[in-house]
Amino acid sequence: MGLLVEDCGSNAMLTSLVLLPGAPVRGHGHEAGRLLMAYGFGHLGLHRIWAGHPATTTTCRR
């Protein structure tokens, strides 16, 4: 999970988490997303954070 900040610096995209088949799921993704948004809006002073995928990533657009 991560934040891709735009060149202008006021918007960012929240990227997703990739899980491997058979990997244990413990619900930490929700907490990680909450912390990233708090960091983005607080420390980085972002105006907008949205969820999505980079336009260059074709496999996750199915």
DARA-V906639 format. One record per residue. N is the residue number from 0. PSI is psi in degrees with one decimal (* if undefined). OMEGA is omega in whole degrees, 0 to 359 (* if undefined). D_CENTER is the distance of its C-alpha to the mean C-alpha in whole Angstrom. Layout:
BEGIN
N,PSI,OMEGA,D_CENTER
N,PSI,OMEGA,D_CENTER
END
This chain:
BEGIN
0,144.3,180,5
1,174.0,176,4
2,124.4,173,5
3,106.3,184,7
4,133.4,179,10
5,161.4,180,13
6,-35.8,181,16
7,-18.3,173,18
8,2.7,181,15
9,-7.0,179,15
10,153.7,178,12
11,156.3,175,8
12,131.7,175,6
13,113.9,181,2
14,166.3,187,3
15,172.5,179,5
16,135.7,180,8
17,126.4,178,11
18,136.0,177,14
19,146.9,177,18
20,133.5,179,21
21,-4.2,180,23
22,141.6,179,20
23,136.6,178,20
24,121.3,185,18
25,6.7,177,18
26,17.6,181,16
27,-15.1,181,14
28,-40.2,179,10
29,-45.5,180,11
30,-40.9,179,12
31,-43.0,178,9
32,-42.6,179,7
33,-43.4,180,10
34,-39.8,178,10
35,-41.1,179,7
36,-40.0,178,8
37,-41.2,178,12
38,-43.6,181,12
39,-48.1,181,10
40,-33.4,182,13
41,-78.2,187,15
42,-43.5,182,16
43,-16.4,179,14
44,33.5,181,16
45,151.7,178,13
46,-36.2,185,15
47,138.7,172,12
48,127.3,179,8
49,159.5,178,8
50,140.0,180,6
51,-161.3,178,8
52,150.8,179,9
53,144.1,181,11
54,-22.2,181,14
55,-11.3,180,16
56,108.6,184,14
57,-25.8,185,17
58,-27.9,182,17
59,3.3,179,14
60,5.3,182,16
61,*,*,19
END
